[in-house]
Amino acid sequence: MKVRQLVLAASAAVLSLGLAAAPQVGAPAPDFTVVDSKGISHSLKDFAGKNVVLEWTNHDCPFVKKHYNGNMQALQAEMKAQDVVWLSVISSAPGKQGHVSGAKADELTASRSALPTAVVFDESGVVGKAYDAKTTPHMYVIDKAGVLQYMGGIDSIPSAKVDDIAKATPYFANAAKAVLDGQAPDPAVTKPYGCSIKY
């Protein structure tokens, strides 16, 4: 009996720390508070009533370069035109590949003609780990009610070749369009590919 009580107590402790489980499609998306490249704070709850895209990114990653040399800006423009909030999330820790200053993030956004709502920093990795973000890119779609509707790869061909974008099944784009149409994405979970996030 004592062993069972200890197990239950340990389980409760893990739950209280918020470390219990990966995020689940169909459940509320983990809340977060992050600061963007301009020093402005954002919380998920600030965007209640809006669809939200989270894009984990690392400008030095060849897989990220593939999409910024291919289709990422068009996806951002399409989503923003429909009042979707697009947050590009940098979880690279200080001293690790992909970690940048706010000024450098803004420079990258401008030089690539990128169109995120904001570039936000997760230097501690707390947000990335709450979302179980594994790679750059790793894409998430959250609906207007704050429910996680999609998590996974940007598309179906795990290469760093721009030419493969046109041949791939656009998992993320299809999922985002489904959510905008009030539908459940299918598939709602896919395997992400890219560079490992540098926590």
Secondary structure, 3 states (H helix, E strand, C coil): CHHHHHHHHHHHHHHHCCCCCCCCCCCECCCCEEEECCCCEEEHHHHCCCCEEEEECCCCCHHHHHHHCCCHHHHHHHHHHCCCEEEEEECCCCCCCCCCCHHHHHHHHHHCCCCCCEEEECCCCHHHHHCCCCEECEEEEECCCCEEEEEECCCCCCCCCHHHHHHCCCHHHHHHHHHHCCCCCCCCECCCCCEECCC
